[in-house]
Amino acid sequence: MSTAVIKLISTSVKDINGIASQIKNIAQSVNVKSAGPIPLPTHRIVHTTRRTPAADGSHTFEKWEMRLHKRLIEIDGSEQALRQVMRIPVPDTVQIEISLAE
């Protein structure tokens, strides 16, 4: 039997946990085996910019940071469960990758 691996990536912890709980509830309602959500390491993107555009003045910098939170969910490849997962309304802040493995 095939397994569906669902990878969620988001900048919002609230949104990613909400989608993960919906997927988990779908797996329980269809009675398929599931594992997760497994939290993967958070990817930090740090960008440093200079406050003053000219070369004169003080050398002050600002740091901007964006965090990408990741979750991994594995469910058995039930066609009914995957169709319900595809119907979940996903916010713009969440990216979903679904891959099937044998």
LOZAKE-51651 format. One record per residue (C-alpha): residue in three letters; x, y, z. Coordinates in steps of 0.1 Angstrom, whole numbers, plus 5000, padded with zeros to 4 digits. Example, Ala and Ser with C-alpha at 12.3 -4.5 7.8 and 13.67 -1.06 7.14 Angstrom:
2
<site><res>ALA</res><xx>5123</xx><yy>4955</yy><zz>5078</zz></site>
<site><res>SER</res><xx>5137</xx><yy>4989</yy><zz>5071</zz></site>
END
This chain:
102
<site><res>MET</res><xx>5000</xx><yy>5000</yy><zz>5000</zz></site>
<site><res>SER</res><xx>5013</xx><yy>5035</yy><zz>4992</zz></site>
<site><res>THR</res><xx>5019</xx><yy>5062</yy><zz>5017</zz></site>
<site><res>ALA</res><xx>5012</xx><yy>5099</yy><zz>5013</zz></site>
<site><res>VAL</res><xx>5038</xx><yy>5122</yy><zz>5027</zz></site>
<site><res>ILE</res><xx>5024</xx><yy>5157</yy><zz>5033</zz></site>
<site><res>LYS</res><xx>5049</xx><yy>5185</yy><zz>5040</zz></site>
<site><res>LEU</res><xx>5036</xx><yy>5218</yy><zz>5053</zz></site>
<site><res>ILE</res><xx>5056</xx><yy>5251</yy><zz>5052</zz></site>
<site><res>SER</res><xx>5044</xx><yy>5284</yy><zz>5066</zz></site>
<site><res>THR</res><xx>5055</xx><yy>5316</yy><zz>5082</zz></site>
<site><res>SER</res><xx>5026</xx><yy>5314</yy><zz>5107</zz></site>
<site><res>VAL</res><xx>5026</xx><yy>5288</yy><zz>5134</zz></site>
<site><res>LYS</res><xx>4989</xx><yy>5292</yy><zz>5140</zz></site>
<site><res>ASP</res><xx>4980</xx><yy>5286</yy><zz>5104</zz></site>
<site><res>ILE</res><xx>5003</xx><yy>5256</yy><zz>5100</zz></site>
<site><res>ASN</res><xx>4990</xx><yy>5239</yy><zz>5132</zz></site>
<site><res>GLY</res><xx>4954</xx><yy>5245</yy><zz>5121</zz></site>
<site><res>ILE</res><xx>4959</xx><yy>5228</yy><zz>5088</zz></site>
<site><res>ALA</res><xx>4979</xx><yy>5199</yy><zz>5104</zz></site>
<site><res>SER</res><xx>4951</xx><yy>5193</yy><zz>5129</zz></site>
<site><res>GLN</res><xx>4925</xx><yy>5193</yy><zz>5100</zz></site>
<site><res>ILE</res><xx>4946</xx><yy>5167</yy><zz>5081</zz></site>
<site><res>LYS</res><xx>4949</xx><yy>5146</yy><zz>5113</zz></site>
<site><res>ASN</res><xx>4911</xx><yy>5148</yy><zz>5119</zz></site>
<site><res>ILE</res><xx>4905</xx><yy>5136</yy><zz>5083</zz></site>
<site><res>ALA</res><xx>4928</xx><yy>5107</yy><zz>5087</zz></site>
<site><res>GLN</res><xx>4910</xx><yy>5097</yy><zz>5120</zz></site>
<site><res>SER</res><xx>4875</xx><yy>5100</yy><zz>5104</zz></site>
<site><res>VAL</res><xx>4884</xx><yy>5078</yy><zz>5074</zz></site>
<site><res>ASN</res><xx>4902</xx><yy>5053</yy><zz>5097</zz></site>
<site><res>VAL</res><xx>4936</xx><yy>5053</yy><zz>5080</zz></site>
<site><res>LYS</res><xx>4969</xx><yy>5051</yy><zz>5098</zz></site>
<site><res>SER</res><xx>4987</xx><yy>5084</yy><zz>5102</zz></site>
<site><res>ALA</res><xx>5019</xx><yy>5097</yy><zz>5118</zz></site>
<site><res>GLY</res><xx>5026</xx><yy>5133</yy><zz>5128</zz></site>
<site><res>PRO</res><xx>5025</xx><yy>5162</yy><zz>5126</zz></site>
<site><res>ILE</res><xx>5063</xx><yy>5159</yy><zz>5130</zz></site>
<site><res>PRO</res><xx>5079</xx><yy>5194</yy><zz>5136</zz></site>
<site><res>LEU</res><xx>5109</xx><yy>5198</yy><zz>5114</zz></site>
<site><res>PRO</res><xx>5136</xx><yy>5224</yy><zz>5122</zz></site>
<site><res>THR</res><xx>5126</xx><yy>5260</yy><zz>5116</zz></site>
<site><res>HIS</res><xx>5145</xx><yy>5278</yy><zz>5088</zz></site>
<site><res>ARG</res><xx>5155</xx><yy>5313</yy><zz>5097</zz></site>
<site><res>ILE</res><xx>5162</xx><yy>5338</yy><zz>5070</zz></site>
<site><res>VAL</res><xx>5181</xx><yy>5369</yy><zz>5084</zz></site>
<site><res>HIS</res><xx>5186</xx><yy>5399</yy><zz>5062</zz></site>
<site><res>THR</res><xx>5208</xx><yy>5428</yy><zz>5074</zz></site>
<site><res>THR</res><xx>5203</xx><yy>5463</yy><zz>5058</zz></site>
<site><res>ARG</res><xx>5220</xx><yy>5496</yy><zz>5064</zz></site>
<site><res>ARG</res><xx>5198</xx><yy>5523</yy><zz>5079</zz></site>
<site><res>THR</res><xx>5215</xx><yy>5553</yy><zz>5061</zz></site>
<site><res>PRO</res><xx>5218</xx><yy>5550</yy><zz>5023</zz></site>
<site><res>ALA</res><xx>5248</xx><yy>5574</yy><zz>5022</zz></site>
<site><res>ALA</res><xx>5283</xx><yy>5567</yy><zz>5033</zz></site>
<site><res>ASP</res><xx>5283</xx><yy>5595</yy><zz>5058</zz></site>
<site><res>GLY</res><xx>5269</xx><yy>5593</yy><zz>5093</zz></site>
<site><res>SER</res><xx>5269</xx><yy>5564</yy><zz>5117</zz></site>
<site><res>HIS</res><xx>5271</xx><yy>5528</yy><zz>5107</zz></site>
<site><res>THR</res><xx>5238</xx><yy>5515</yy><zz>5119</zz></site>
<site><res>PHE</res><xx>5221</xx><yy>5484</yy><zz>5107</zz></site>
<site><res>GLU</res><xx>5187</xx><yy>5468</yy><zz>5109</zz></site>
<site><res>LYS</res><xx>5181</xx><yy>5431</yy><zz>5109</zz></site>
<site><res>TRP</res><xx>5150</xx><yy>5416</yy><zz>5094</zz></site>
<site><res>GLU</res><xx>5141</xx><yy>5379</yy><zz>5101</zz></site>
<site><res>MET</res><xx>5116</xx><yy>5356</yy><zz>5086</zz></site>
<site><res>ARG</res><xx>5110</xx><yy>5321</yy><zz>5100</zz></site>
<site><res>LEU</res><xx>5097</xx><yy>5292</yy><zz>5080</zz></site>
<site><res>HIS</res><xx>5080</xx><yy>5266</yy><zz>5101</zz></site>
<site><res>LYS</res><xx>5077</xx><yy>5230</yy><zz>5088</zz></site>
<site><res>ARG</res><xx>5055</xx><yy>5200</yy><zz>5096</zz></site>
<site><res>LEU</res><xx>5055</xx><yy>5165</yy><zz>5082</zz></site>
<site><res>ILE</res><xx>5025</xx><yy>5142</yy><zz>5082</zz></site>
<site><res>GLU</res><xx>5023</xx><yy>5107</yy><zz>5068</zz></site>
<site><res>ILE</res><xx>4990</xx><yy>5090</yy><zz>5060</zz></site>
<site><res>ASP</res><xx>4982</xx><yy>5057</yy><zz>5043</zz></site>
<site><res>GLY</res><xx>4973</xx><yy>5062</yy><zz>5006</zz></site>
<site><res>SER</res><xx>4935</xx><yy>5061</yy><zz>5009</zz></site>
<site><res>GLU</res><xx>4919</xx><yy>5078</yy><zz>4979</zz></site>
<site><res>GLN</res><xx>4890</xx><yy>5090</yy><zz>5000</zz></site>
<site><res>ALA</res><xx>4914</xx><yy>5106</yy><zz>5026</zz></site>
<site><res>LEU</res><xx>4935</xx><yy>5123</yy><zz>4999</zz></site>
<site><res>ARG</res><xx>4904</xx><yy>5138</yy><zz>4982</zz></site>
<site><res>GLN</res><xx>4893</xx><yy>5153</yy><zz>5015</zz></site>
<site><res>VAL</res><xx>4928</xx><yy>5167</yy><zz>5021</zz></site>
<site><res>MET</res><xx>4927</xx><yy>5184</yy><zz>4987</zz></site>
<site><res>ARG</res><xx>4894</xx><yy>5201</yy><zz>4996</zz></site>
<site><res>ILE</res><xx>4908</xx><yy>5218</yy><zz>5027</zz></site>
<site><res>PRO</res><xx>4908</xx><yy>5256</yy><zz>5024</zz></site>
<site><res>VAL</res><xx>4944</xx><yy>5266</yy><zz>5027</zz></site>
<site><res>PRO</res><xx>4955</xx><yy>5302</yy><zz>5037</zz></site>
<site><res>ASP</res><xx>4980</xx><yy>5321</yy><zz>5016</zz></site>
<site><res>THR</res><xx>5007</xx><yy>5317</yy><zz>5043</zz></site>
<site><res>VAL</res><xx>5007</xx><yy>5279</yy><zz>5040</zz></site>
<site><res>GLN</res><xx>5024</xx><yy>5258</yy><zz>5013</zz></site>
<site><res>ILE</res><xx>5015</xx><yy>5221</yy><zz>5009</zz></site>
<site><res>GLU</res><xx>5036</xx><yy>5195</yy><zz>4992</zz></site>
<site><res>ILE</res><xx>5020</xx><yy>5160</yy><zz>4988</zz></site>
<site><res>SER</res><xx>5041</xx><yy>5131</yy><zz>4975</zz></site>
<site><res>LEU</res><xx>5032</xx><yy>5095</yy><zz>4972</zz></site>
<site><res>ALA</res><xx>5057</xx><yy>5068</yy><zz>4983</zz></site>
<site><res>GLU</res><xx>5054</xx><yy>5030</yy><zz>4978</zz></site>
END
